[in-house]
Amino acid sequence: MANKRNIYHTILYATYIAPEGSPMYDFRNGNGLNILQEKLTAITSDLPNTSFVIAGDLHARVKDLQDYIPSDDLDFIFNDSIDYPSDTFQIPRKSRDTVLNSFASL
């Protein structure tokens, strides 16, 4: 009997998404988030046991929305029981951004 293992992959996806209204989108349907979603869907169909870390400039204008993980509790982040002393972030965010754009929904 063969030894079967579940193998999981994590991909660091570093990206730059052009701002809303950029001429870059004149040649493609959709916007940067749609393009990113298409790429991630294609990778996921080829590698179904894959997790992603998405990093880069997403040009998300978030106004006063929470744009960070409020707790670094690994149980919360990875949905797994891990022995790790977590911290909470009690300092309120002071953003100078007064605009909320559609990219903030990512």
Helices and strands as residue ranges (DSSP letters): E 9-16, G 23-27, H 32-46, E 50-57, H 74-78, G 102-105
